Amino acid sequence: MSFSRKLILQAIVISAAIAFILLILKPHWFTRFQGNPVLISESAHGNKIDANPVLSYRAAAKLAMPSVVNIFSSKKNSGADLDFLSRRFFDQEESPSLSSLGSGVIVSSSGIVITNHHVIEQATSIDVALSDGRKVEAKLVGSDPETDLAVLQLPLDKLPAITFAPATQLEIGDMVFAIGNPFGVGQTMTMGIVSALRRDHLGINTFENFIQTDAAINPGNSGGALVDSAGHLVGINAAIYSQSGGSEGIGFAIPNSIVKEVLASIVRDGQVVRGWIGVAPQDLNEALISSFDLKVSHGVIITAVVRDGPAARAGLRPGDVVIKIANDPIKDSVDLLTAIAKQTPNTRIAIEFIRKNKNQTVQVQVGKRQPMKKK
């Protein structure tokens, strides 16, 4: 390196050192424009929030959240093990009597609240806290363990009832919001989408037709509302698919179509009345189709028949493959249970089945289904 270049480098290093020292000791020498205002972009509304902000769902929140209540149900400890894959949204009790926190939804201004059966199961008293701070004791009108729904009556009127969305409107990809009281922290609203519809064969309820969502839902959300972007009820939160007990992006809600049916039946009769014919169904698979040399790809094979039950009296036998009930095609056991359950007891229905590769039809007088208790 030449002597002149060395001098230039030394001069640069010395200048930088001097500048650093002056910056520490005399910082105001470097603030030539100190005191000039900083220009920022400010909303024309000042402190007021835009009435129609982009990507905000505050209108839906304001409409739906007042209809969601917190439920404190004092109950005896059942000792149930909650560490299973499809975990319910309530807390494990640690003593013989504790307040178990859940949620509910006001569906009528006259004080009717819908929640989950497991929230109030074995409850000795049910207290409800409204969003406006009022707390009252609720009366149990009736519950349905097979869909995990229950109806409560509050001693109040003129309450903010939620609006139901059209049952046929919901589609995969729609935005939804879960409202409840997760972990007891207070009323919360979380956002997600509809991940799937008509989820069944989960082993959660007897009658399953779940909405699946990735909206964050956690213990305490049980019985809370799943609403659309307009704040209208599309379902009641019921269960999550979790190994840790927290939200892992797979939640299940009971659709509002089932909620309306169960609600109407309980308010009218105090219980849900369903049809029954006394058969044990099993879904068809390739092995069964091949074994029975069947010419159909859908249907349900009967594996057992209750002695002297409606099906047995009509002539149905184990091995028969049911393909239609009341002219409606039956694709699996869920279809069969649902089709039978919606029939009125003591009415007669046509059941089409296959026996030895021959289609036959019998008339079955429907009996009354006895509710199954949850384990």
Buried (B, 14 or more C-beta within 10 A) or exposed (E): EEEEEEEEEEEEEEEEEEEEEEEEEEEEEEEEEEEEEEEEEEEEEEEEEEEEEEEEBEBBBEBBBBBBBBBBBBBEBEEBEEEEEBBBBBBBBEEEEBBBBBBBBBBBEEBBBBBBBBBBBEBEEBBBBBBEEEEBEBEBBBBBBBBBBBBBBBEBEEBBBBEBBEEEEBEEEBBBBBBBBBEEEEBBBBBBEBBEBEBBEBEBBBBBBBBBBBBBBBBBBBBBBBBBBBBBBBBBBBBBBBEEBBBEBBBBBBBBBBBBBBBEBBBEEEBBBBBBBBBEBBBBEEEBBEEBEBEEEBBBBBEEBBEEBBBBBBBBEEBBBBBBBBEEEBBBBBBBBBBBBBBEBEEEBEBBBBBEEEEEEBEBBBBEBEBEEBE
